[in-house]
Amino acid sequence: MLFDLNENCGETFPGCDYRPTDRKNWMASLGPKDLHINNIVWPGTHNSATDRIGIPCISRPFAQCQTLSVYQQLALGTRVLDIRVDENNRVCHGILLTYNIDVVINDVKKFLSETTSEVIILEIRTEYGHRDPPEFEDYLEEKLSMYLIHQDDYVFGKTIAELLPKRIICVWKPRNSPQPKPGSPFWSAEYLKDNWIDTDLPSTKFDSNLKYLSDQAPVSSRYFFYRVENTVTAQPDNPVVCVRPVTGRIHGYARLFINRCFAKGCANRLQVFSTDFIGGDFVDACVGLTHARVHGEC
């Protein structure tokens, strides 16, 4: 069904032909003084730190959602990271574990040290079935304090230039600990929302994404980030359970989704757009639409 829709409707939208010359510095290229936080289409990754999860060729294919490291994703143009941790500060996806959270933090800091105007949304959550890591806010503040943009609704109306040199919006989602409060260096779960549905059917997910996005307020009047994920997930009643072939059913339709957002009148609601196995074309689609917004083309 999506293939037929793509054939009939295509992948055109304002900014679709734009290609950033330097994905690593695409925010700087668009102009920090012109780029408002609530006007950005943020390219994100789903289960961002799973490039080395599990055992290669054994458990990894069932949990790996990205093949690039966090640093490589950021250099490619990713600006929203989805990190899940357990009580021992290990990154995880369900029951499968990978490296310590230090690896993620070091990758983020390396990227920020090599750029000047790129802002990141760093979402860190305690994975389902695990306990919160102890004193985790203290750990994050110690590691990232010089970059953290404090929780404040006024941030949404500001430009990147007005936030610099602060460059990380860190959304911390504990399972049992109290949520971060206003003014905190960290943002609570209410500031990054989505409507995840668990399906391996691409048309079902595509239509659901459009429906829920249409229910949101325009980005100009919203004081939270709303995420749409261009992914589907394996189901136990389907013999195909490896991540890549399952999510591949929807992976190629990101540009079609943006096209349909304009057709349905909800393109002014699109904000965070995430995917598994992110590539340059996905980043270019998000940056292109952002470019069109900055120049008043939509």
Backbone as numpy.savetxt, mean C-alpha at the origin, in Angstrom:
# Nx Ny Nz CAx CAy CAz Cx Cy Cz
-14.42 -12.87 -17.68 -15.24 -11.66 -17.68 -14.38 -10.40 -17.68
-13.32 -10.37 -16.87 -12.47 -9.19 -16.85 -11.74 -9.02 -18.17
-11.37 -10.14 -18.80 -10.71 -10.06 -20.09 -11.63 -9.39 -21.12
-12.88 -9.81 -21.14 -13.84 -9.22 -22.07 -14.05 -7.73 -21.78
-14.14 -7.40 -20.49 -14.32 -6.00 -20.11 -13.13 -5.17 -20.55
-11.94 -5.75 -20.38 -10.72 -5.05 -20.78 -10.70 -4.82 -22.29
-11.14 -5.83 -23.04 -11.17 -5.70 -24.50 -12.14 -4.60 -24.94
-13.26 -4.47 -24.23 -14.29 -3.51 -24.63 -14.03 -2.10 -24.10
-13.44 -2.01 -22.91 -13.31 -0.70 -22.25 -11.89 -0.15 -22.28
-10.90 -1.02 -22.33 -9.52 -0.58 -22.41 -8.96 -0.12 -21.08
-7.79 0.50 -21.16 -7.04 0.88 -19.96 -6.73 2.37 -19.94
-7.49 3.16 -20.66 -7.21 4.59 -20.72 -7.85 5.32 -19.55
-7.17 6.34 -19.07 -7.66 7.22 -18.02 -6.73 8.43 -17.98
-7.13 9.53 -17.36 -6.25 10.70 -17.31 -4.89 10.35 -16.69
-3.84 10.65 -17.41 -2.49 10.36 -16.93 -1.97 8.98 -17.29
-2.75 8.18 -18.02 -2.34 6.80 -18.29 -1.07 6.70 -19.13
-0.76 7.74 -19.91 0.44 7.71 -20.75 1.68 8.26 -20.04
1.48 8.78 -18.84 2.62 9.36 -18.11 3.51 8.25 -17.55
4.82 8.42 -17.70 5.79 7.49 -17.13 6.85 8.29 -16.38
6.99 8.10 -15.08 8.03 8.84 -14.36 9.41 8.45 -14.85
10.27 9.43 -15.00 11.63 9.14 -15.46 12.47 8.50 -14.37
12.08 8.70 -13.11 12.83 8.15 -11.97 11.82 7.70 -10.93
11.48 6.42 -10.95 10.47 5.92 -10.00 10.92 6.07 -8.55
12.18 6.00 -8.31 12.70 6.11 -6.94 12.39 7.48 -6.35
12.29 8.49 -7.19 12.06 9.86 -6.73 10.83 10.48 -7.39
9.79 9.68 -7.58 8.66 10.19 -8.35 7.90 11.30 -7.64
7.86 11.29 -6.32 7.19 12.38 -5.62 7.96 13.69 -5.79
9.27 13.61 -5.70 10.10 14.80 -5.92 9.90 15.33 -7.33
9.76 14.44 -8.31 9.60 14.85 -9.70 8.28 15.58 -9.93
7.24 15.20 -9.18 5.94 15.85 -9.34 5.87 17.19 -8.61
6.83 17.44 -7.72 6.88 18.73 -7.05 6.32 18.70 -5.64
7.17 18.65 -4.60 6.69 18.61 -3.21 5.75 19.75 -2.83
5.91 20.92 -3.47 5.03 22.06 -3.15 3.65 21.93 -3.79
3.54 21.07 -4.79 2.27 20.90 -5.49 1.53 19.63 -5.11
2.21 18.75 -4.41 1.67 17.41 -4.15 1.04 17.34 -2.76
-0.30 17.43 -2.73 -1.03 17.32 -1.46 -1.20 15.86 -1.07
-1.10 15.59 0.20 -1.18 14.22 0.72 -2.48 13.54 0.28
-3.60 14.27 0.35 -4.88 13.65 0.02 -5.13 13.56 -1.49
-4.20 14.03 -2.31 -4.38 13.98 -3.75 -3.51 12.91 -4.41
-2.69 12.23 -3.61 -1.78 11.21 -4.13 -2.52 9.90 -4.32
-2.25 9.20 -5.41 -2.65 7.80 -5.56 -1.43 6.98 -5.16
-1.49 6.38 -3.98 -0.33 5.76 -3.35 -0.19 4.30 -3.81
0.85 3.95 -4.57 1.06 2.53 -4.91 1.57 1.76 -3.69
0.88 0.67 -3.38 1.23 -0.10 -2.19 1.43 -1.57 -2.49
2.02 -2.26 -1.52 2.20 -3.70 -1.64 1.47 -4.42 -0.52
0.94 -5.57 -0.85 0.21 -6.43 0.08 1.21 -7.44 0.66
1.20 -7.60 1.99 2.18 -8.48 2.64 3.58 -8.17 2.13
4.01 -6.95 2.42 5.20 -6.40 1.77 6.50 -7.14 2.07
6.65 -7.66 3.27 7.94 -8.23 3.67 7.92 -9.76 3.63
7.49 -10.31 2.52 7.42 -11.78 2.41 8.36 -12.33 1.34
9.33 -11.54 0.92 10.23 -11.98 -0.15 11.06 -13.19 0.24
11.32 -13.37 1.55 12.13 -14.52 1.98 11.39 -15.37 3.01
10.09 -15.35 2.99 9.31 -16.05 4.00 9.34 -17.57 3.77
9.23 -18.32 4.85 9.11 -19.78 4.76 10.34 -20.44 4.16
10.15 -21.65 3.68 11.23 -22.46 3.11 11.08 -22.45 1.58
12.16 -22.10 0.86 12.07 -22.05 -0.60 11.56 -23.37 -1.18
10.64 -23.26 -2.15 10.08 -24.41 -2.89 9.23 -25.34 -2.03
9.10 -25.06 -0.75 8.28 -25.91 0.13 7.10 -25.10 0.67
7.36 -24.22 1.65 6.26 -23.42 2.20 6.19 -22.01 1.59
7.28 -21.53 1.01 7.31 -20.16 0.49 6.22 -19.88 -0.55
5.97 -20.76 -1.51 4.95 -20.44 -2.53 3.56 -20.20 -1.98
3.29 -20.68 -0.74 1.96 -20.53 -0.15 1.80 -19.22 0.62
2.90 -18.46 0.80 2.82 -17.25 1.62 3.54 -16.06 1.01
4.35 -16.28 -0.01 5.12 -15.19 -0.59 4.24 -14.33 -1.50
4.12 -13.04 -1.15 3.32 -12.11 -1.93 4.17 -11.08 -2.67
5.46 -11.01 -2.34 6.39 -10.12 -3.02 7.72 -10.84 -3.19
8.37 -10.61 -4.31 9.71 -11.18 -4.51 10.81 -10.15 -4.28
10.45 -8.88 -4.25 11.42 -7.82 -4.01 11.54 -7.52 -2.52
12.72 -7.12 -2.09 12.89 -6.67 -0.71 12.13 -5.37 -0.50
11.96 -4.97 0.75 11.27 -3.71 1.05 12.02 -2.55 0.40
13.34 -2.55 0.48 14.11 -1.48 -0.15 13.88 -1.45 -1.66
13.91 -2.60 -2.30 13.70 -2.66 -3.75 12.31 -2.18 -4.13
11.31 -2.52 -3.32 9.96 -2.04 -3.59 9.89 -0.52 -3.52
10.51 0.06 -2.50 10.50 1.51 -2.35 11.23 2.18 -3.51
12.36 1.62 -3.91 13.11 2.17 -5.04 12.33 2.06 -6.34
11.47 1.05 -6.44 10.62 0.87 -7.63 9.48 1.87 -7.66
9.14 2.45 -6.50 8.07 3.44 -6.45 6.98 3.15 -5.44
7.01 2.01 -4.78 6.04 1.70 -3.74 6.09 2.75 -2.64
4.92 3.17 -2.15 4.91 4.15 -1.06 4.01 3.74 0.11
3.38 2.57 0.04 2.62 2.06 1.17 3.07 0.63 1.43
3.52 0.37 2.66 4.01 -0.95 3.04 3.06 -1.58 4.05
2.80 -2.86 3.88 1.91 -3.66 4.74 2.79 -4.71 5.42
3.10 -4.46 6.71 4.03 -5.31 7.46 3.28 -5.97 8.61
3.42 -7.30 8.74 2.78 -8.03 9.84 3.86 -8.62 10.75
3.66 -8.48 12.06 4.66 -8.94 13.02 4.04 -9.88 14.06
4.94 -10.64 14.74 4.48 -11.48 15.85 5.06 -10.93 17.15
4.84 -11.67 18.24 5.25 -11.21 19.56 6.77 -11.17 19.75
7.50 -11.78 18.81 8.97 -11.81 18.91 9.64 -10.87 17.91
8.88 -9.90 17.41 9.40 -8.93 16.45 9.80 -9.56 15.12
9.24 -10.73 14.83 9.49 -11.37 13.54 8.37 -11.01 12.58
8.73 -10.76 11.33 7.72 -10.56 10.30 7.10 -11.91 9.95
5.79 -11.93 9.70 5.11 -13.20 9.46 3.94 -13.00 8.50
3.50 -14.13 7.96 2.26 -14.19 7.18 1.57 -15.44 7.66
0.55 -15.25 8.51 -0.06 -16.41 9.16 0.93 -17.05 10.11
1.13 -18.36 9.95 2.04 -19.09 10.84 3.47 -19.10 10.32
3.69 -18.66 9.11 5.03 -18.69 8.53 5.80 -17.42 8.89
7.09 -17.62 9.20 7.93 -16.53 9.67 9.02 -16.19 8.66
9.54 -14.97 8.80 10.70 -14.57 8.03 11.61 -13.76 8.95
12.27 -12.74 8.43 13.29 -12.03 9.19 12.70 -11.14 10.29
13.59 -10.62 11.13 13.22 -9.68 12.18 12.78 -8.35 11.59
11.94 -7.64 12.30 11.45 -6.34 11.84 12.59 -5.36 11.59
13.73 -5.57 12.22 14.90 -4.72 11.98 15.26 -4.64 10.50
15.06 -5.74 9.77 15.39 -5.76 8.35 14.52 -4.75 7.60
13.24 -4.71 7.93 12.33 -3.76 7.31 12.73 -2.33 7.65
12.95 -2.07 8.93 13.29 -0.72 9.37 14.58 -0.24 8.71
15.56 -1.11 8.61 16.83 -0.73 7.98 16.64 -0.44 6.49
15.79 -1.22 5.83 15.50 -0.97 4.41 14.82 0.39 4.23
13.85 0.69 5.09 13.16 1.97 5.02 14.14 3.13 5.23
14.98 3.00 6.24 15.93 4.08 6.54 16.95 4.24 5.42
17.38 3.16 4.83 18.30 3.24 3.70 17.67 4.01 2.55
16.42 3.69 2.24 15.73 4.38 1.15 15.59 5.87 1.46
15.18 6.20 2.67 14.98 7.59 3.02 16.30 8.37 2.99
17.39 7.70 3.33 18.70 8.37 3.31 19.16 8.69 1.90
18.60 7.99 0.91 19.00 8.17 -0.49 18.05 9.07 -1.27
16.99 9.53 -0.63 16.01 10.41 -1.27 15.75 11.61 -0.36
15.05 12.59 -0.88 14.85 13.81 -0.10 13.38 14.18 0.12
12.49 13.74 -0.79 11.10 14.22 -0.73 10.07 13.11 -0.88
10.46 11.87 -0.65 9.53 10.75 -0.77 8.91 10.45 0.59
7.59 10.42 0.66 6.86 10.13 1.90 6.30 8.72 1.82
6.36 8.00 2.94 5.95 6.60 3.01 4.83 6.44 4.03
3.84 5.62 3.70 2.88 5.14 4.70 3.36 3.75 5.12
3.78 3.63 6.35 4.30 2.37 6.89 3.26 1.79 7.83
2.51 0.80 7.35 1.52 0.12 8.19 2.17 -1.11 8.82
2.10 -1.17 10.14 2.60 -2.33 10.86 1.48 -2.85 11.75
1.17 -4.11 11.62 0.08 -4.70 12.42 0.55 -6.00 13.06
-0.06 -6.33 14.19 0.16 -7.64 14.77 -0.66 -8.65 13.98
0.00 -9.65 13.44 -0.68 -10.64 12.61 -1.73 -11.40 13.40
-2.79 -11.79 12.71 -3.88 -12.57 13.33 -3.31 -13.83 13.97
-3.73 -14.13 15.20 -3.28 -15.31 15.90 -2.02 -15.11 16.71
-1.47 -13.89 16.68 -0.25 -13.59 17.43 -0.52 -12.51 18.47
0.38 -12.39 19.43 0.29 -11.35 20.45 1.13 -10.15 20.02
0.80 -8.99 20.58 1.56 -7.79 20.28 3.01 -7.93 20.76
3.97 -7.49 19.97 5.35 -7.47 20.47 5.47 -6.48 21.62
6.18 -6.82 22.68 6.26 -5.94 23.86 7.00 -4.64 23.56
6.48 -3.54 24.12 7.11 -2.23 24.03 7.45 -1.85 22.58
6.53 -2.17 21.68 6.82 -2.01 20.27 6.82 -0.53 19.85
5.94 0.26 20.42 5.94 1.69 20.09 7.26 2.34 20.49
7.79 1.95 21.63 9.09 2.50 22.07 10.18 2.12 21.08
10.13 0.90 20.60 11.11 0.43 19.62 11.02 1.26 18.34
9.79 1.43 17.82 9.62 2.17 16.57 10.04 3.63 16.71
9.70 4.22 17.84 10.06 5.63 18.03 11.57 5.79 18.12
12.23 4.86 18.78 13.69 4.92 18.87 14.34 4.83 17.49
13.79 3.96 16.63 14.39 3.72 15.32 14.04 4.80 14.30
12.83 5.39 14.40 12.32 6.21 13.31 11.94 7.63 13.71
12.23 8.03 14.93 11.68 9.28 15.45 11.94 10.49 14.56
13.10 10.57 13.92 13.43 11.74 13.11 12.57 11.86 11.86
11.89 10.76 11.47 11.09 10.74 10.25 9.58 10.77 10.50
9.13 10.53 11.72 7.72 10.28 11.97 6.86 11.54 11.89
5.81 11.46 11.09 4.78 12.50 10.99 3.70 12.17 12.01
3.47 13.04 12.98 2.55 12.73 14.07 1.10 12.73 13.59
0.30 11.93 14.29 -1.12 11.77 13.96 -1.84 13.11 14.10
-2.41 13.58 12.98 -3.05 14.89 12.96 -3.90 14.99 11.69
-5.18 15.25 11.83 -6.07 15.34 10.67 -5.63 16.41 9.67
-4.95 17.44 10.14 -4.53 18.52 9.24 -3.51 18.04 8.20
-2.88 16.91 8.44 -1.88 16.38 7.52 -2.49 16.14 6.14
-3.75 15.73 6.09 -4.37 15.37 4.81 -4.46 16.54 3.84
-4.53 17.75 4.35 -4.61 18.92 3.49 -3.27 19.56 3.18
-2.21 19.00 3.72 -0.89 19.60 3.53 -0.17 19.03 2.32
0.81 19.77 1.84 1.67 19.27 0.78 2.86 18.53 1.39
3.53 17.78 0.56 4.74 17.11 1.02 5.75 18.13 1.53
5.89 19.25 0.83 6.85 20.27 1.24 6.56 20.78 2.65
5.28 20.84 3.03 4.92 21.34 4.36 5.21 20.32 5.45
5.40 19.06 5.09 5.66 18.01 6.07 7.15 17.74 6.25
7.92 18.03 5.22 9.36 17.76 5.30 10.00 18.52 6.45
11.03 17.96 7.11 11.76 16.73 6.77 11.13 15.43 7.29
9.95 15.53 7.93 9.27 14.31 8.37 8.73 13.56 7.16
8.83 12.21 7.15 8.54 11.51 5.90 7.86 10.16 6.06
7.48 9.79 7.29 6.81 8.51 7.49 5.50 8.72 8.24
4.39 8.29 7.64 3.12 8.15 8.35 3.06 6.69 8.80
3.30 6.45 10.07 3.39 5.09 10.59 2.07 4.70 11.25
1.34 3.81 10.61 0.07 3.32 11.13 0.35 2.04 11.91
0.14 2.09 13.23 0.42 0.95 14.10 -0.90 0.33 14.56
-1.09 -0.95 14.22 -2.34 -1.65 14.50 -2.10 -2.84 15.43
-2.02 -2.58 16.74 -1.87 -3.70 17.68 -3.19 -4.46 17.83
-3.11 -5.69 18.32 -4.32 -6.49 18.55 -4.87 -6.29 19.95
-4.00 -6.12 20.93 -4.46 -6.04 22.31 -4.09 -4.73 23.00
-3.00 -4.13 22.61 -2.56 -2.88 23.21 -3.47 -1.73 22.78
-3.48 -0.63 23.53 -4.31 0.52 23.14 -3.86 1.10 21.80
-4.83 1.64 21.05 -4.52 2.29 19.79 -3.80 3.62 20.04
-2.91 4.02 19.14 -2.28 5.34 19.27 -3.32 6.46 19.35
-3.01 7.48 20.14 -3.94 8.57 20.36 -3.57 9.80 19.51
-4.50 10.74 19.32 -4.19 11.96 18.56 -2.94 12.65 19.10
-2.10 13.10 18.19 -0.85 13.74 18.57 0.30 12.78 18.75
0.00 11.49 18.73 1.03 10.47 18.88 1.93 10.43 17.66
3.16 9.92 17.81 4.01 9.71 16.62 3.44 8.66 15.68
2.42 7.91 16.15 1.85 6.82 15.36 0.37 7.08 15.10
-0.11 6.50 14.01 -1.50 6.69 13.57 -2.29 5.42 13.89
-3.52 5.58 14.32 -4.35 4.44 14.71 -4.93 3.75 13.48
-5.53 2.58 13.72 -6.10 1.77 12.64 -7.18 2.51 11.86
-7.84 3.47 12.49 -8.92 4.21 11.82 -8.42 5.09 10.68
-7.12 5.25 10.59 -6.58 6.12 9.54 -6.16 5.38 8.28
-6.26 4.05 8.29 -6.00 3.28 7.07 -7.02 2.16 7.02
-8.03 2.33 6.18 -9.16 1.41 6.14 -9.24 0.71 4.79
-9.90 -0.43 4.79 -10.21 -1.12 3.53 -11.42 -2.02 3.77
-11.89 -2.63 2.72 -12.98 -3.60 2.81 -12.51 -4.89 2.12
-11.73 -5.65 2.85 -11.15 -6.87 2.31 -12.22 -7.95 2.20
-12.32 -8.59 1.03 -13.15 -9.78 0.93 -12.25 -10.94 0.53
-12.50 -12.08 1.09 -11.65 -13.25 0.92 -12.20 -14.12 -0.20
-11.63 -13.96 -1.38 -12.11 -14.69 -2.56 -10.96 -14.94 -3.51
-11.09 -16.00 -4.31 -10.12 -16.23 -5.38 -10.73 -15.94 -6.75
-11.90 -15.32 -6.77 -12.59 -15.00 -8.01 -12.32 -13.55 -8.40
-11.58 -13.32 -9.47 -11.17 -11.95 -9.80 -12.32 -11.00 -10.08
-13.35 -11.45 -10.78 -14.48 -10.56 -11.07 -15.22 -10.18 -9.80
-15.35 -11.13 -8.88 -16.00 -10.85 -7.59 -15.22 -9.79 -6.83
-13.90 -9.94 -6.79 -13.08 -8.97 -6.07 -13.10 -7.61 -6.77
-12.99 -7.61 -8.07 -12.99 -6.38 -8.86 -14.28 -5.59 -8.62
-15.41 -6.27 -8.72 -16.71 -5.60 -8.52 -16.87 -5.13 -7.09
-16.41 -5.94 -6.14 -16.49 -5.54 -4.74 -15.64 -4.31 -4.48
-14.43 -4.27 -5.05 -13.58 -3.10 -4.89 -14.26 -1.84 -5.40
-14.91 -1.94 -6.56 -15.62 -0.78 -7.12 -16.78 -0.35 -6.23
-17.53 -1.32 -5.73 -18.68 -1.01 -4.90 -18.26 -0.29 -3.62
-17.29 -0.87 -2.91 -16.88 -0.27 -1.64 -16.18 1.07 -1.84
-15.43 1.20 -2.93 -14.80 2.48 -3.20 -15.86 3.54 -3.46
-16.91 3.18 -4.19 -17.98 4.13 -4.49 -18.68 4.62 -3.23
-18.64 3.82 -2.16 -19.30 4.19 -0.91 -18.50 5.21 -0.10
-17.23 5.44 -0.48 -16.39 6.35 0.29 -16.63 7.81 -0.11
-16.24 8.70 0.77 -16.25 10.12 0.44 -15.07 10.44 -0.47
-15.16 11.52 -1.26 -14.01 11.92 -2.08 -12.78 12.19 -1.21
-11.60 12.01 -1.79 -10.36 12.19 -1.01 -10.26 13.60 -0.45
-10.85 14.58 -1.11 -10.75 15.97 -0.67 -11.46 16.22 0.65
-12.39 15.35 1.03 -13.15 15.56 2.27 -13.01 14.39 3.24
-11.97 13.60 3.07 -11.79 12.39 3.89 -10.57 12.55 4.79
-10.70 12.14 6.03 -9.59 12.25 6.98 -9.07 10.87 7.38
-8.95 10.01 6.39 -8.31 8.72 6.56 -7.91 8.24 5.17
-6.99 7.29 5.13 -6.58 6.67 3.87 -7.47 5.45 3.62
-7.94 5.32 2.39 -8.74 4.15 2.03 -7.98 3.34 0.99
-7.86 2.03 1.25 -7.06 1.15 0.41 -7.94 0.20 -0.40
-7.59 0.09 -1.69 -8.15 -0.92 -2.57 -7.01 -1.87 -2.92
-7.26 -3.19 -2.81 -6.20 -4.16 -3.09 -6.53 -4.98 -4.33
-5.67 -4.87 -5.32 -5.84 -5.57 -6.58 -5.29 -7.00 -6.43
-5.91 -7.75 -5.53 -5.44 -9.10 -5.20 -6.64 -10.04 -5.02
-6.38 -11.31 -5.21 -7.31 -12.36 -4.78 -6.50 -13.37 -3.98
-7.19 -14.20 -3.20 -6.50 -15.10 -2.29 -6.96 -16.54 -2.47
-6.03 -17.45 -2.28 -6.32 -18.88 -2.43 -7.41 -19.32 -1.45
-8.21 -20.30 -1.87 -9.29 -20.84 -1.04 -9.07 -22.34 -0.83
-9.46 -22.86 0.33 -9.19 -24.28 0.63 -9.92 -25.27 -0.27
-11.01 -24.82 -0.92 -11.75 -25.74 -1.78 -11.25 -25.71 -3.23
-10.16 -24.99 -3.47 -9.60 -24.90 -4.81 -8.23 -25.57 -4.80
-7.93 -26.43 -5.77 -6.64 -27.13 -5.76 -5.44 -26.22 -5.96
-5.63 -25.02 -6.49 -4.52 -24.08 -6.68 -4.43 -23.20 -5.43
-3.36 -23.38 -4.67 -3.23 -22.65 -3.41 -1.96 -21.80 -3.33
-1.10 -21.87 -4.33 0.09 -21.02 -4.34 -0.31 -19.58 -4.68
0.33 -18.62 -4.05 -0.10 -17.22 -4.16 0.00 -16.71 -5.59
1.14 -16.91 -6.24 1.36 -16.26 -7.53 0.33 -16.63 -8.60
0.05 -17.92 -8.85 -0.93 -18.22 -9.89 -2.35 -17.77 -9.53
-2.67 -17.76 -8.24 -4.01 -17.32 -7.84 -4.17 -15.81 -8.05
-3.24 -15.05 -7.47 -3.38 -13.59 -7.59 -3.12 -13.12 -9.01
-2.46 -13.95 -9.82 -2.25 -13.62 -11.22 -3.54 -13.48 -12.00
-4.64 -14.02 -11.47 -5.93 -13.92 -12.15 -6.45 -12.48 -12.22
-6.01 -11.64 -11.28 -6.47 -10.25 -11.26 -5.33 -9.27 -11.46
-4.12 -9.75 -11.36 -2.93 -8.89 -11.32 -2.86 -7.93 -12.51
-3.22 -8.39 -13.68 -3.06 -7.58 -14.88 -4.17 -6.58 -15.14
-5.11 -6.45 -14.22 -6.27 -5.60 -14.48 -6.28 -4.31 -13.64
-5.11 -3.89 -13.18 -5.05 -2.67 -12.37 -5.45 -1.44 -13.18
-4.93 -1.33 -14.41 -5.28 -0.17 -15.24 -6.77 -0.21 -15.64
-7.29 -1.39 -15.89 -8.72 -1.51 -16.17 -9.52 -1.02 -14.98
-9.06 -1.34 -13.76 -9.79 -0.90 -12.57 -9.85 0.63 -12.51
-8.73 1.29 -12.76 -8.73 2.75 -12.75 -9.67 3.29 -13.82
-9.64 2.69 -15.00 -10.56 3.07 -16.08 -12.01 2.98 -15.62
-12.35 1.87 -14.95 -13.73 1.67 -14.48 -14.09 2.64 -13.36
-13.11 3.07 -12.56 -13.39 4.07 -11.53 -13.89 5.36 -12.16
-13.29 5.75 -13.27 -13.77 6.95 -13.97 -15.16 6.71 -14.57
-15.37 5.54 -15.15 -16.67 5.24 -15.76 -17.78 5.23 -14.71
-17.45 4.79 -13.49 -18.45 4.70 -12.41 -18.54 5.98 -11.58
-17.68 6.95 -11.87 -17.74 8.22 -11.16 -17.12 8.19 -9.78
-16.21 7.26 -9.52 -15.61 7.18 -8.19 -14.08 7.33 -8.22
-13.54 7.84 -9.32 -12.09 7.99 -9.41 -11.56 9.00 -8.39
-12.40 9.96 -7.99 -11.97 10.94 -7.00 -11.95 10.37 -5.59
-12.22 9.07 -5.46 -12.15 8.39 -4.17 -10.92 7.49 -4.07
-10.28 7.20 -5.20 -9.15 6.27 -5.22 -7.93 6.92 -4.57
-7.30 6.19 -3.66 -6.21 6.78 -2.87 -5.05 5.82 -2.69
-5.22 4.74 -1.93 -4.18 3.72 -1.79 -4.57 2.54 -2.66
-3.68 2.14 -3.55 -3.93 1.03 -4.48 -2.78 0.04 -4.31
-3.10 -1.15 -3.84 -2.07 -2.13 -3.49 -2.17 -3.38 -4.33
-1.07 -4.13 -4.38 -1.02 -5.34 -5.19 -0.01 -6.33 -4.63
-0.13 -7.57 -5.02 0.93 -8.55 -4.83 1.93 -8.42 -5.97
3.18 -8.81 -5.73 4.21 -8.88 -6.78 4.23 -7.60 -7.61
4.46 -6.48 -6.95 4.38 -5.18 -7.62 5.42 -5.06 -8.73
5.03 -4.37 -9.78 5.93 -4.11 -10.90 5.87 -2.66 -11.32
6.74 -2.28 -12.24 6.84 -0.90 -12.66 5.58 -0.34 -13.29
4.85 -1.15 -14.05 3.65 -0.63 -14.72 2.57 -0.28 -13.70
2.46 -1.04 -12.63 1.49 -0.73 -11.58 1.83 0.63 -10.95
3.11 0.82 -10.64 3.56 2.10 -10.08 3.26 3.23 -11.05
3.57 3.02 -12.33 3.35 4.07 -13.34 1.88 4.46 -13.44
0.98 3.49 -13.31 -0.45 3.79 -13.37 -0.86 4.72 -12.23
-0.37 4.44 -11.03 -0.70 5.27 -9.86 -0.07 6.65 -9.98
1.19 6.69 -10.40 1.88 7.98 -10.54 1.25 8.80 -11.67
0.86 8.13 -12.75 0.22 8.83 -13.86 -1.07 9.50 -13.45
-1.90 8.80 -12.68 -3.15 9.39 -12.21 -2.86 10.53 -11.23
-1.85 10.36 -10.38 -1.46 11.44 -9.48 -1.01 12.67 -10.27
-0.22 12.47 -11.31 0.23 13.54 -12.18 -0.96 14.29 -12.78
-1.97 13.53 -13.23 -3.16 14.15 -13.81 -3.91 14.98 -12.77
-3.98 14.50 -11.55 -4.65 15.27 -10.49 -3.89 16.56 -10.21
-2.57 16.49 -10.12 -1.77 17.67 -9.82 -1.96 18.73 -10.90
-2.12 18.32 -12.14 -2.23 19.25 -13.25 -3.69 19.54 -13.63
-4.63 19.15 -12.77 -6.03 19.49 -12.97 -6.67 18.82 -14.16
-6.18 17.65 -14.53 -6.72 16.94 -15.68 -7.88 16.02 -15.30
-8.17 15.91 -14.03 -9.30 15.09 -13.59 -9.77 15.56 -12.22
